[in-house]
Amino acid sequence: MWRYSLVLGLVCLGGIGLAQTQKHFRVESDRDYKSISLNYSTSSGICYLGAGNTDDALSVFSTRDIEDFNHRFNKNLNDGELGIDLKLEEKNTQSFSQSISSKMFDKSEETSNVWKVFLSEELPYELDLRYGIGAAFIDL
């Protein structure tokens, strides 16, 4: 009986470990940044965007592995303004019509495609946010 409990406990711990939130993208704060221009786009999923409990200018977390999605992450500093371009796209294994149908008509709650984007409270931001199918929760 104790072996069964031990195995069950290890399986549960392993499952919890697989669903841990990971930091995928990060931009550290710097005194040279006077402002930040963030261009953020995602094709699908749930996104939470707001102030973070960190000194980073930008932190992006998800429970997904980085190999599970296509991404583009660029930054450049121009005369005190830091430009950040972050684009996240679902790797699609379905046809276009199957993808649209499943995203529009599937009533189950999507928990595997969640993004948390945290911004610093110390810097002014210009935000260009573009979302595809999903939900966005913005708290500035």
Disulfide bonds with the S-S distance in Angstrom:
none
